[in-house]
Amino acid sequence: MNYTPMPNTCLYNPLYIQYVEDIGKNQYFYYDLEYPIFHNVKNSYFQVDETILTNLNNTIYSSVYTFKDGVFEEEQQMDKINSDNSKINYQVYSDYDITFNKNQVISLKLNLFAYEGVKSVAYNDLYNYNIDLLTGKQLLLKDIFREGVDYIKLINDYINYNIKQNPKLYYPNLVVDIPEDQSFYLTDQGIVIYFAIDEVSPKEAGSAKFLLEFSKFDSYINPRFFCNTQPSRKYMNRSRPRPQNHRYYY
């Protein structure tokens, strides 16, 4: 049964979120991968099309293991080049955060990072998945705003204003002009616009993020994404159980 909430209502998605951790290692390569698998809850008010959940689960899985396999291939190549005394240990990690989960919309971020040696960060990537659970489509920024809002100008003005308030944190003379497919994720507080490492600020500063709070921009926001109702305990994200589906190789 599909259910479309009325404006300003807030219903949490009745999804069971399975936590998976996959750990493996060999002499010079170690990985610890955490990622979610989404399932419907039986007899709930809303059932997501199983194809949509399967596509989402497969996409997340592919992102995690494509990243891991790419770093592993790099380690194998370096292994052939370097002598035994100069071989480099590689470590790969993933973790995630489900940042928005209501009104048939889910938003999560997936952190993928890898280390060369003890402390040298080789990769630090942040992926986002903003999915309309009614259609299975990936949401764009335009979908978060009311029809007719010049959201590009609104966001650019907000980000550039914040940059001017703290210019030392960013590259000199920076003016941001975001594309229509700008990276973002949703939280209960608002829209988080983020940029890749070294895109608008030095690498040492990490990924630059800007929060547009729903409460400050409510007249521009599609009400589907902004409400103040407290979550129902029945449908809140469940605490993570013990890791499942371990796989090891040596």
Disulfide bonds with the S-S distance in Angstrom:
Cys10-Cys227 2.49
